[in-house]
Amino acid sequence: MKIDIEIREVLSRVISVNTDSIEEAIDKVQEMYDREELVLDYTDFDGNVVIKKNSNL
């Protein structure tokens, strides 16, 4: 029997930006992420690991 199990590790980083609104802050960080100015790596691993049955079945 073949069973697919998903392993998910969570990377997380808090970014501080100076803006006038939360929407502008989110847009600014999204743009930085899209331009690869922000790249999460192993140092951003938050210790959160999820192991579960693959939901695509």
C-alpha positions in Angstrom: 0.0 0.0 0.0 1.3 3.4 -1.0 0.3 6.3 1.3 1.4 9.9 0.6 2.3 11.9 3.7 3.0 15.7 3.5 5.8 17.2 5.6 5.6 21.0 5.9 8.2 23.2 7.7 7.3 26.8 8.3 9.7 29.7 7.7 8.8 33.1 9.3 10.4 36.5 9.6 9.1 39.8 10.9 9.8 42.8 8.7 9.5 46.4 10.0 8.6 49.0 7.5 7.8 52.7 7.8 4.5 53.5 6.0 1.2 55.3 6.6 -1.1 52.3 6.7 -1.2 48.6 7.1 -2.2 48.1 3.5 0.8 50.1 2.3 3.1 48.1 4.6 1.8 44.8 3.3 2.1 46.0 -0.3 5.7 47.2 0.3 6.7 43.9 1.9 5.0 41.9 -0.9 6.9 43.9 -3.5 10.2 43.3 -1.7 9.4 39.6 -1.5 8.4 39.5 -5.2 11.7 41.2 -6.2 13.6 38.7 -4.1 14.9 41.4 -1.8 13.5 39.3 1.0 14.4 35.6 0.8 13.6 33.3 3.7 16.1 30.5 4.5 16.9 28.0 7.2 17.6 30.7 9.8 14.0 31.7 9.5 12.7 28.2 10.4 10.3 28.8 13.3 10.3 25.2 14.6 6.8 24.5 13.3 6.6 21.1 11.5 3.3 19.6 10.3 3.1 16.0 9.2 -0.2 14.8 7.8 -1.9 12.7 5.1 -1.6 14.4 1.7 -4.9 16.3 1.1 -4.7 15.7 -2.7 -5.9 12.1 -2.2 
